[in-house]
């Protein structure tokens, strides 16, 4: 509907120019949105006010010309109003809304999909936690945000590749190996001095015990293990656990990329040499610096330290070059919000590599405040213990965890109440939405038991759907494609949960006031078609969220 109105507005402005009622103008991107007050129509646009500054005309006069020139308006529009300084409000005919049920019926489970991506290749890199410990709930939020963004982009016909970047090089890996080595030595009765920079969680003890058990059972030959052995063993064990936890959370990757790959054949150094030849890297006092200020960063950044060790930034430059060389048109990184200051330097690197700044999009994910019945839950302690993703998923279930992590914008802090997420009541958002789906399934089963077949649009008199609540439901499910496309354009998956909560609320209100199956056969069929359409939309939206749509609850 929005795209149709935009097309009409473009045609009407061109007609106004052709009739010399408006001066020639480069058309801006026309935005059509939902009015805050439903009394102001189904859709509204401020295009007249945007054009006013360019055309040096009164915006209301521009709006009058646009409205007068809209072609075929009587076919779809009940009326058009000009409000305030020049807003144009559109009131769509009820029958036009009802006819949109045919689109949903024809497309079925594909309703909401679109061609926004046109097959372009996009990589979504997310989670990418260091293999130094289990995933915690902060990682869990990033995991579901990245996974659902990938789902939404795939629904918009992007060729999506999901990737996990394994930070398996650098000091943190040495510290991991050293931590396991020291705990292993403790198992043998040796006294150890455990450094502050070592990892202290119980999982380190579990890994060291696993090594010892394999040795005593003969699965692993006893030997004088060095730190490198413990690092390799521990990283493999931790990554195995991470992959299993992600699978239980409904998150799967198309590929895992090891940071070690970047250092083969001196690839990082050779890339920096190339960038130095181009004037983007320079040397001062034994260190090498990247000239990020040339692209708007507040200061230049070190890529090779004075001791010859590369920084994380150096590896990230090489990694992102590798992404583009694999043919991705768009690259999306999902980061923790504490990496906000890192964005300008990476955008600088992408541009220095010869790619458009806009080809790299970064989504920030804020922290999660874990609650239990409104009371804060301790997230971590100095001993290295923390609430893991697995603990949360095991307690509340995959569906509730995924849905609740998406109940706010990803760059906003999120309160996650464990008890609320488990509650079988309307207070629990995922229960509220799933219950709407289950209720519709129950209605359809009851109707079938009374001899009704699930109707198609062609067999239904949709003009019987005249109640205000019915038209509101039709308008809401007709918005689903707009929601999907908007979420893809903005990389905001929370739009789907907001939409589902609204749709479920409208449905439950309708269900509590009206009977779908009644003595009036034609009305029953029309309402069953409406229920079928709502069910289609809810299931499609839940599928994008990676949440199940249960037939019974």
WOMOGI-V645603 format. One record per residue. N is the residue number from 0. RES is the residue in three letters. NEAR is the number of other C-alpha atoms within 10 Angstrom. D_FIRST is the distance of its C-alpha to the first C-alpha in whole Angstrom. Layout:
# WOMOGI-V645603
N,RES,NEAR,D_FIRST + N,RES,NEAR,D_FIRST
This chain:
# WOMOGI-V645603
0,UNK,18,0 + 1,UNK,16,4 + 2,UNK,12,5 + 3,UNK,8,5 + 4,UNK,20,6 + 5,UNK,17,9 + 6,UNK,13,10 + 7,UNK,19,11 + 8,UNK,22,12 + 9,UNK,17,14 + 10,UNK,16,15 + 11,UNK,19,17 + 12,UNK,27,19 + 13,UNK,21,20 + 14,UNK,19,21 + 15,UNK,21,23 + 16,UNK,16,25 + 17,UNK,12,26 + 18,UNK,11,27 + 19,UNK,10,29 + 20,UNK,15,27 + 21,UNK,18,26 + 22,UNK,15,28 + 23,UNK,14,27 + 24,UNK,12,25 + 25,UNK,7,24 + 26,UNK,12,20 + 27,UNK,10,19 + 28,UNK,10,16 + 29,UNK,17,14 + 30,UNK,14,12 + 31,UNK,20,10 + 32,UNK,13,10 + 33,UNK,15,11 + 34,UNK,15,14 + 35,UNK,11,18 + 36,UNK,8,18 + 37,UNK,10,16 + 38,UNK,9,18 + 39,UNK,19,17 + 40,UNK,19,13 + 41,UNK,18,10 + 42,UNK,20,9 + 43,UNK,24,12 + 44,UNK,23,13 + 45,UNK,19,17 + 46,UNK,24,17 + 47,UNK,25,20 + 48,UNK,21,22 + 49,UNK,16,21 + 50,UNK,19,22 + 51,UNK,17,25 + 52,UNK,11,28 + 53,UNK,12,27 + 54,UNK,16,28 + 55,UNK,9,30 + 56,UNK,15,29 + 57,UNK,15,28 + 58,UNK,22,24 + 59,UNK,19,24 + 60,UNK,18,25 + 61,UNK,22,23 + 62,UNK,26,20 + 63,UNK,15,22 + 64,UNK,19,22 + 65,UNK,26,18 + 66,UNK,22,17 + 67,UNK,15,20 + 68,UNK,19,19 + 69,UNK,20,15 + 70,UNK,14,15 + 71,UNK,9,15 + 72,UNK,16,13 + 73,UNK,11,15 + 74,UNK,10,13 + 75,UNK,16,10 + 76,UNK,14,11 + 77,UNK,15,14 + 78,UNK,13,15 + 79,UNK,18,15 + 80,UNK,17,18 + 81,UNK,18,19 + 82,UNK,14,21 + 83,UNK,9,24 + 84,UNK,14,24 + 85,UNK,22,21 + 86,UNK,19,18 + 87,UNK,25,15 + 88,UNK,24,14 + 89,UNK,24,11 + 90,UNK,18,12 + 91,UNK,21,9 + 92,UNK,15,12 + 93,UNK,18,13 + 94,UNK,15,13 + 95,UNK,14,10 + 96,UNK,17,9 + 97,UNK,21,12 + 98,UNK,14,12 + 99,UNK,16,9 + 100,UNK,22,13 + 101,UNK,17,14 + 102,UNK,13,12 + 103,UNK,22,13 + 104,UNK,20,16 + 105,UNK,13,17 + 106,UNK,12,16 + 107,UNK,16,18 + 108,UNK,17,19 + 109,UNK,14,17 + 110,UNK,20,14 + 111,UNK,23,13 + 112,UNK,20,15 + 113,UNK,18,14 + 114,UNK,13,16 + 115,UNK,16,16 + 116,UNK,19,20 + 117,UNK,11,20 + 118,UNK,13,24 + 119,UNK,14,25 + 120,UNK,17,28 + 121,UNK,25,28 + 122,UNK,24,30 + 123,UNK,22,30 + 124,UNK,25,33 + 125,UNK,25,34 + 126,UNK,25,37 + 127,UNK,19,39 + 128,UNK,18,42 + 129,UNK,18,45 + 130,UNK,24,47 + 131,UNK,24,50 + 132,UNK,23,49 + 133,UNK,23,46 + 134,UNK,26,43 + 135,UNK,18,42 + 136,UNK,25,39 + 137,UNK,19,38 + 138,UNK,22,38 + 139,UNK,25,36 + 140,UNK,25,33 + 141,UNK,24,33 + 142,UNK,27,33 + 143,UNK,25,30 + 144,UNK,28,28 + 145,UNK,27,29 + 146,UNK,25,28 + 147,UNK,25,25 + 148,UNK,26,24 + 149,UNK,27,25 + 150,UNK,20,23 + 151,UNK,29,20 + 152,UNK,26,21 + 153,UNK,22,22 + 154,UNK,23,19 + 155,UNK,22,17 + 156,UNK,17,20 + 157,UNK,23,23 + 158,UNK,18,26 + 159,UNK,24,27 + 160,UNK,17,31 + 161,UNK,20,32 + 162,UNK,20,35 + 163,UNK,18,38 + 164,UNK,17,40 + 165,UNK,18,44 + 166,UNK,19,46 + 167,UNK,21,49 + 168,UNK,18,51 + 169,UNK,14,53 + 170,UNK,10,55 + 171,UNK,18,53 + 172,UNK,22,54 + 173,UNK,18,57 + 174,UNK,19,57 + 175,UNK,25,56 + 176,UNK,25,58 + 177,UNK,23,61 + 178,UNK,25,60 + 179,UNK,28,60 + 180,UNK,24,63 + 181,UNK,23,65 + 182,UNK,22,64 + 183,UNK,22,65 + 184,UNK,14,68 + 185,UNK,15,68 + 186,UNK,14,68 + 187,UNK,10,71 + 188,UNK,9,73 + 189,UNK,10,73 + 190,UNK,11,72 + 191,UNK,10,69 + 192,UNK,7,68 + 193,UNK,13,64 + 194,UNK,12,63 + 195,UNK,8,60 + 196,UNK,12,58 + 197,UNK,18,58 + 198,UNK,23,55 + 199,UNK,20,57 + 200,UNK,17,54 + 201,UNK,12,56 + 202,UNK,18,54 + 203,UNK,25,56 + 204,UNK,20,59 + 205,UNK,14,58 + 206,UNK,21,57 + 207,UNK,22,61 + 208,UNK,16,62 + 209,UNK,14,60 + 210,UNK,20,62 + 211,UNK,19,65 + 212,UNK,13,65 + 213,UNK,13,64 + 214,UNK,14,67 + 215,UNK,11,69 + 216,UNK,9,68 + 217,UNK,10,69 + 218,UNK,11,65 + 219,UNK,12,65 + 220,UNK,11,69 + 221,UNK,12,70 + 222,UNK,7,70 + 223,UNK,6,71 + 224,UNK,9,67 + 225,UNK,11,66 + 226,UNK,18,63 + 227,UNK,15,61 + 228,UNK,15,61 + 229,UNK,24,60 + 230,UNK,24,57 + 231,UNK,15,56 + 232,UNK,16,57 + 233,UNK,27,55 + 234,UNK,22,52 + 235,UNK,14,51 + 236,UNK,16,52 + 237,UNK,20,49 + 238,UNK,19,47 + 239,UNK,13,47 + 240,UNK,17,47 + 241,UNK,19,43 + 242,UNK,16,42 + 243,UNK,15,43 + 244,UNK,21,41 + 245,UNK,19,38 + 246,UNK,12,38 + 247,UNK,15,39 + 248,UNK,22,36 + 249,UNK,17,33 + 250,UNK,18,33 + 251,UNK,16,35 + 252,UNK,16,35 + 253,UNK,10,35 + 254,UNK,12,38 + 255,UNK,13,41 + 256,UNK,16,42 + 257,UNK,15,46 + 258,UNK,18,46 + 259,UNK,13,50 + 260,UNK,14,48 + 261,UNK,20,48 + 262,UNK,15,52 + 263,UNK,9,53 + 264,UNK,9,55 + 265,UNK,10,54 + 266,UNK,14,51 + 267,UNK,20,50 + 268,UNK,18,53 + 269,UNK,13,53 + 270,UNK,16,49 + 271,UNK,22,50 + 272,UNK,15,53 + 273,UNK,13,50 + 274,UNK,18,49 + 275,UNK,17,52 + 276,UNK,11,53 + 277,UNK,11,49 + 278,UNK,12,50 + 279,UNK,21,48 + 280,UNK,21,51 + 281,UNK,18,54 + 282,UNK,14,57 + 283,UNK,9,59 + 284,UNK,7,62 + 285,UNK,11,61 + 286,UNK,16,58 + 287,UNK,20,55 + 288,UNK,20,52 + 289,UNK,26,48 + 290,UNK,23,47 + 291,UNK,23,44 + 292,UNK,15,45 + 293,UNK,14,44 + 294,UNK,17,40 + 295,UNK,13,40 + 296,UNK,18,42 + 297,UNK,12,44 + 298,UNK,13,47 + 299,UNK,18,48 + 300,UNK,18,48 + 301,UNK,22,51 + 302,UNK,26,50 + 303,UNK,21,54 + 304,UNK,14,56 + 305,UNK,14,60 + 306,UNK,8,61 + 307,UNK,11,59 + 308,UNK,12,56 + 309,UNK,18,53 + 310,UNK,14,50 + 311,UNK,14,47 + 312,UNK,18,45 + 313,UNK,22,47 + 314,UNK,21,46 + 315,UNK,17,42 + 316,UNK,24,43 + 317,UNK,22,44 + 318,UNK,19,42 + 319,UNK,17,39 + 320,UNK,17,40 + 321,UNK,13,41 + 322,UNK,16,37 + 323,UNK,18,36 + 324,UNK,10,39 + 325,UNK,11,37 + 326,UNK,12,34 + 327,UNK,17,32 + 328,UNK,17,29 + 329,UNK,19,28 + 330,UNK,20,30 + 331,UNK,20,29 + 332,UNK,18,32 + 333,UNK,21,32 + 334,UNK,23,35 + 335,UNK,20,36 + 336,UNK,17,36 + 337,UNK,11,40 + 338,UNK,10,39 + 339,UNK,13,37 + 340,UNK,11,40 + 341,UNK,13,40 + 342,UNK,17,36 + 343,UNK,18,38 + 344,UNK,23,41 + 345,UNK,20,38 + 346,UNK,24,36 + 347,UNK,23,39 + 348,UNK,26,41 + 349,UNK,22,37 + 350,UNK,18,38 + 351,UNK,22,41 + 352,UNK,19,41 + 353,UNK,9,39 + 354,UNK,16,35 + 355,UNK,14,32 + 356,UNK,16,32 + 357,UNK,12,28 + 358,UNK,16,29 + 359,UNK,20,31 + 360,UNK,17,28 + 361,UNK,18,30 + 362,UNK,23,29 + 363,UNK,21,31 + 364,UNK,26,32 + 365,UNK,20,34 + 366,UNK,20,37 + 367,UNK,18,37 + 368,UNK,17,39 + 369,UNK,19,40 + 370,UNK,17,41 + 371,UNK,13,43 + 372,UNK,12,43 + 373,UNK,13,42 + 374,UNK,10,45 + 375,UNK,13,45 + 376,UNK,15,46 + 377,UNK,12,48 + 378,UNK,15,46 + 379,UNK,12,49 + 380,UNK,10,53 + 381,UNK,8,55 + 382,UNK,10,57 + 383,UNK,14,53 + 384,UNK,15,52 + 385,UNK,17,48 + 386,UNK,18,45 + 387,UNK,19,44 + 388,UNK,22,41 + 389,UNK,22,43 + 390,UNK,15,44 + 391,UNK,18,41 + 392,UNK,20,39 + 393,UNK,13,42 + 394,UNK,14,42 + 395,UNK,18,39 + 396,UNK,16,37 + 397,UNK,18,35 + 398,UNK,21,32 + 399,UNK,23,32 + 400,UNK,26,34 + 401,UNK,25,30 + 402,UNK,23,28 + 403,UNK,22,30 + 404,UNK,24,31 + 405,UNK,23,27 + 406,UNK,20,27 + 407,UNK,19,27 + 408,UNK,17,26 + 409,UNK,24,28 + 410,UNK,15,30 + 411,UNK,13,31 + 412,UNK,14,34 + 413,UNK,20,33 + 414,UNK,17,36 + 415,UNK,22,36 + 416,UNK,20,38 + 417,UNK,21,40 + 418,UNK,14,40 + 419,UNK,19,37 + 420,UNK,24,35 + 421,UNK,16,38 + 422,UNK,15,38 + 423,UNK,14,36 + 424,UNK,13,35 + 425,UNK,12,31 + 426,UNK,11,33 + 427,UNK,18,32 + 428,UNK,23,28 + 429,UNK,28,28 + 430,UNK,20,30 + 431,UNK,18,28 + 432,UNK,25,25 + 433,UNK,23,27 + 434,UNK,22,29 + 435,UNK,28,25 + 436,UNK,26,25 + 437,UNK,17,29 + 438,UNK,21,28 + 439,UNK,23,26 + 440,UNK,18,28 + 441,UNK,15,31 + 442,UNK,18,29 + 443,UNK,21,28 + 444,UNK,15,32 + 445,UNK,13,33 + 446,UNK,19,32 + 447,UNK,12,33 + 448,UNK,10,36 + 449,UNK,10,36 + 450,UNK,9,35 + 451,UNK,16,32 + 452,UNK,13,30 + 453,UNK,15,26 + 454,UNK,17,24 + 455,UNK,16,22 + 456,UNK,20,19 + 457,UNK,10,21 + 458,UNK,12,24 + 459,UNK,17,22 + 460,UNK,15,22 + 461,UNK,21,19 + 462,UNK,13,19 + 463,UNK,15,22 + 464,UNK,19,19 + 465,UNK,12,20 + 466,UNK,11,21 + 467,UNK,11,19 + 468,UNK,17,19 + 469,UNK,19,18 + 470,UNK,16,15 + 471,UNK,16,15 + 472,UNK,21,15 + 473,UNK,21,12 + 474,UNK,19,10 + 475,UNK,18,12 + 476,UNK,25,12 + 477,UNK,23,8 + 478,UNK,16,8 + 479,UNK,22,11 + 480,UNK,18,10 + 481,UNK,17,9 + 482,UNK,20,12 + 483,UNK,24,14 + 484,UNK,21,13 + 485,UNK,16,14 + 486,UNK,19,17 + 487,UNK,24,18 + 488,UNK,14,18 + 489,UNK,12,20 + 490,UNK,22,22 + 491,UNK,22,21 + 492,UNK,29,22 + 493,UNK,22,22 + 494,UNK,20,18 + 495,UNK,24,19 + 496,UNK,22,21 + 497,UNK,15,20 + 498,UNK,19,17 + 499,UNK,25,19 + 500,UNK,18,22 + 501,UNK,13,19 + 502,UNK,21,18 + 503,UNK,21,22 + 504,UNK,16,23 + 505,UNK,17,20 + 506,UNK,23,21 + 507,UNK,16,25 + 508,UNK,11,25 + 509,UNK,18,24 + 510,UNK,16,26 + 511,UNK,8,29 + 512,UNK,9,28 + 513,UNK,12,28 + 514,UNK,11,29 + 515,UNK,21,27 + 516,UNK,19,30 + 517,UNK,13,32 + 518,UNK,8,34 + 519,UNK,9,31 + 520,UNK,11,30 + 521,UNK,16,27 + 522,UNK,19,26 + 523,UNK,21,27 + 524,UNK,26,25 + 525,UNK,23,22 + 526,UNK,23,22 + 527,UNK,24,23 + 528,UNK,24,20 + 529,UNK,27,18 + 530,UNK,21,21 + 531,UNK,22,21 + 532,UNK,24,17 + 533,UNK,25,18 + 534,UNK,22,21 + 535,UNK,20,19 + 536,UNK,26,16 + 537,UNK,22,19 + 538,UNK,19,22 + 539,UNK,21,19 + 540,UNK,24,19 + 541,UNK,21,23 + 542,UNK,16,23 + 543,UNK,22,22 + 544,UNK,25,24 + 545,UNK,20,27 + 546,UNK,20,28 + 547,UNK,15,29 + 548,UNK,21,27 + 549,UNK,14,30 + 550,UNK,14,31 + 551,UNK,12,33 + 552,UNK,13,34
